[in-house]
Amino acid sequence: MPFQPVLLWTDALLFLLVGLVVLFAWQARRHEHLRAPWREVARRPLAMACAVVLGAYALIGLADSVHFRPALDQPGPQGERRYAPEVLSLLDLALAPLRRQSEKTYSAPFAVRLYVKETVHLPDGTVQRIRPRLRWGGAHLEDPARRWADVAARGGRGALWGLALWAAAGMVWLAWRARRWGCRWREALVRVAAGRTELPWRAMWLTGAVLLLLAGAVAALAPYYHVLGTDKVGQDVLYQSLKSVRTGLVIGTLTTLVMLPFAVLLGLAAGYFRGWVDDVVQYLYTTLNAIPGVLLIAAAVLMLQVYMANHPEAFPTATERADMRLLFLCLILGITSWTGLCRMLRGETLKLRELDYVQAAQAFGVGHGRILLRHLLPNLMHIVLISVVLDFSALVLAEAVLSYVGVGVDPSMHSWGNMINAARLEMAREPVVWWTLAAAFLFMFALVLAANLFADAVRDAFDPRLRGA
Amino acid sequence: MLAYILRRLLYALPILVGVNLLTFVLFFVVNSPDDMARMQLGVKRVTPEAVEAWKRERGYHLPLLYNAEAEGLDRLTETIFFQKSVSLFAFEFGRSDAGSDIGYDIRQRMGPSLAVAVPVFVIGLAVNITFALLVVFFRATYVELWGMVLCVALMSISALFYIIAGQYLVGKVMRLVPISGFGEGLAAWKFVVLPVAVGVVSGIGSGVRWYRTLFLEELGKDYVRTARAKGLGEGAVLARHVLRNALIPILTGSVVLLPLLFMGSLILESFFGIPGLGSYTIDAINAQDFAIVRAMVFLGSVLYLVGLLLTDLSYTLVDPRVRLS
């Protein structure tokens, strides 16, 4: 094989999560009462536009979760195949030019010259301080003055390609839709364009058009310029921002995945059994709640650092170490954030267990386990779902703060928090190095905003208290 | 009343013991003091003597739970658990790993923390409630729609960006106030203005949304319909009836935060160079000073529990329907 697959812990859990979501969606399709609130979410144009954006992020994150080690050209001493020590992902393959084309140090977006002046020995023997040309950014230009015309031409061509791709996909989809609606192709187009469809297809396709337009332009420009500039060691900022997507998604989703079993199990048990079980669970979550969250995370991560420093043999590669730290961070974030959900579930279970249908089940001699699983849990799922989607954006934002405090993800890992942390001191420079911060801001803002708006729609659709309003 | 307070204090005790045990396990059992010493002194090329000396200097050389070599009661007191964890209950924080007196540091740094945290809290509360009332007043119009969109957008920006943008615009471009630092007494105001403003603005998004839901919940109640039936205008209904009744959940929800104001804000203080407890904690985390982190965990838990007690008491003070039992 020309590569050796590598399955990191977070990869495995991420794909497990995807599997669970697919399973849940399949389950929801079959039951009308589960399908109804989702249909309500799907009818909202804003929520579905956000879903398209979230889907794009998820695609990047998942492509970045398929890891492998490429084979080296030279075989080992016994002629066996050897693999590179660095772990790459599918996203790295797609972004290969971005990953390799590193400069010496800072350069602005679309720059052709370095940000700092360097002493250069000219061929005629004189020494000058100039800002040298970049190794890659705009290297194909003979006359740097024509840079913006070149950027516009290439960007425009790329955007057109993106638009063409969008139109082609749209046509195929429209043909399929027309068959399902049993009308002609033109009628289907008019229907979608006028917004006379059950689902807001127009909003979704418009969002897709914007995304593809941007992606096309950036893809056409990225091999020739540093679209978002380069950082202190000359690495492409666009590459870093895209790599950070996975870290953000992992923190936002895996944290809830690891905390859910605890919160659901303990919350249900406390509300259903009451008595000493309730006392113990309440004691547990009050104690954990009493410790300020950041401090608990800091304490745990500091201890992990001590452990890692003293047991280097447990983490063979830097990637694995960074991955374990990320997973541990998810765990500890989960431990600090499950208390709220647990308390809500306990309260709701206390209410539900007094209802007639539960009493009837008890009278029929249904066992505790079955009552919990069949009668109580399904009626609590809306609370779980709402809190999961609402937590996502808060967790993505928390990552940045934790990285700033110094207890976030591994410093070698790409993350928006690490980008901000590395760039914030450069605001004092003249002229300002603004592009790293701007890139992290844009990528984070788009993800969190989409997640927030989508979460609002989910909450409105699932919360029975809001349904009447 | 007094009996109730006493009982609540007794309830709080096991929780503090739990917090204490948790930090003890985290700091001394998961990793031994030897590990910590090696980490501090550099993992490679560290002699056993240096480790021993480091531990002895800081009192980590004692056994964890039971000292077999000591006599009588000392068997229990001459241990890490007693000296480092139990003594916290008497608010004796001991010395930091770097050697300074933690109790003294905390007293020194409480003032600057409060100088930022209290204005952020009070002004933030006033601003959020005002905007929320305005949004509710204009409900079902475009003002509300765009106000809510703006709130979501404000919520979606990381607190770090508010700070960086504030420092850049106000401190660097406009040069209105110093970017960071702190002064003695009233001279500190110009250092405090910007962090307070940033703190208030970064909280507006979620704050206004939260208070809006509270007001909307109150609006659905019967007394509001009665007030309208009397012929009161919308402004009078909101200001005289809804706001007053909504103050109950607002008050009880805020009281729990009051004691925690002492802890200061982690990132605000460290960005603006304010010598409060928040930046103290961050410095300790970065220097891996475990003694300070332990003390702050304990202090934070105590303040949180005080907040819970105050919440319960405030219920009885503002809502005559609630009785202590």
Chai-1 contact restraints between the chains, C-beta under 6 A:
chainA,res_idxA,chainB,res_idxB,connection_type,confidence,min_distance_angstrom,max_distance_angstrom,comment,restraint_id
A,T286,B,I15,contact,1.0,0.0,6.0,A-B,restraint_1
A,T287,B,I15,contact,1.0,0.0,6.0,A-B,restraint_2
A,T287,B,G18,contact,1.0,0.0,6.0,A-B,restraint_3
A,T287,B,V19,contact,1.0,0.0,6.0,A-B,restraint_4
A,A290,B,I15,contact,1.0,0.0,6.0,A-B,restraint_5
A,A290,B,V19,contact,1.0,0.0,6.0,A-B,restraint_6
A,A290,B,S301,contact,1.0,0.0,6.0,A-B,restraint_7
A,A290,B,Y304,contact,1.0,0.0,6.0,A-B,restraint_8
A,A290,B,L305,contact,1.0,0.0,6.0,A-B,restraint_9
A,I291,B,V19,contact,1.0,0.0,6.0,A-B,restraint_10
A,I291,B,V297,contact,1.0,0.0,6.0,A-B,restraint_11
A,I291,B,S301,contact,1.0,0.0,6.0,A-B,restraint_12
A,P292,B,G300,contact,1.0,0.0,6.0,A-B,restraint_13
A,V294,B,L266,contact,1.0,0.0,6.0,A-B,restraint_14
A,L295,B,M296,contact,1.0,0.0,6.0,A-B,restraint_15
A,L295,B,V297,contact,1.0,0.0,6.0,A-B,restraint_16
A,L295,B,G300,contact,1.0,0.0,6.0,A-B,restraint_17
A,A298,B,I285,contact,1.0,0.0,6.0,A-B,restraint_18
A,A299,B,L26,contact,1.0,0.0,6.0,A-B,restraint_19
A,A299,B,V293,contact,1.0,0.0,6.0,A-B,restraint_20
A,L302,B,Q288,contact,1.0,0.0,6.0,A-B,restraint_21
A,M303,B,L26,contact,1.0,0.0,6.0,A-B,restraint_22
A,M303,B,V30,contact,1.0,0.0,6.0,A-B,restraint_23
A,M303,B,N31,contact,1.0,0.0,6.0,A-B,restraint_24
A,V306,B,N31,contact,1.0,0.0,6.0,A-B,restraint_25
A,V306,B,D35,contact,1.0,0.0,6.0,A-B,restraint_26
A,V306,B,M39,contact,1.0,0.0,6.0,A-B,restraint_27
A,Y307,B,N31,contact,1.0,0.0,6.0,A-B,restraint_28
A,A309,B,M39,contact,1.0,0.0,6.0,A-B,restraint_29
A,A309,B,V43,contact,1.0,0.0,6.0,A-B,restraint_30
A,N310,B,D35,contact,1.0,0.0,6.0,A-B,restraint_31
A,L397,B,S158,contact,1.0,0.0,6.0,A-B,restraint_32
A,A400,B,S158,contact,1.0,0.0,6.0,A-B,restraint_33
A,A400,B,L160,contact,1.0,0.0,6.0,A-B,restraint_34
A,V405,B,I282,contact,1.0,0.0,6.0,A-B,restraint_35
A,G406,B,I285,contact,1.0,0.0,6.0,A-B,restraint_36
A,G406,B,N286,contact,1.0,0.0,6.0,A-B,restraint_37
A,I420,B,L160,contact,1.0,0.0,6.0,A-B,restraint_38
A,R424,B,I164,contact,1.0,0.0,6.0,A-B,restraint_39
A,M427,B,Y168,contact,1.0,0.0,6.0,A-B,restraint_40
A,F441,B,F161,contact,1.0,0.0,6.0,A-B,restraint_41
A,F445,B,S156,contact,1.0,0.0,6.0,A-B,restraint_42
A,V448,B,S156,contact,1.0,0.0,6.0,A-B,restraint_43
A,L449,B,S156,contact,1.0,0.0,6.0,A-B,restraint_44
A,N452,B,V152,contact,1.0,0.0,6.0,A-B,restraint_45
A,N452,B,S156,contact,1.0,0.0,6.0,A-B,restraint_46
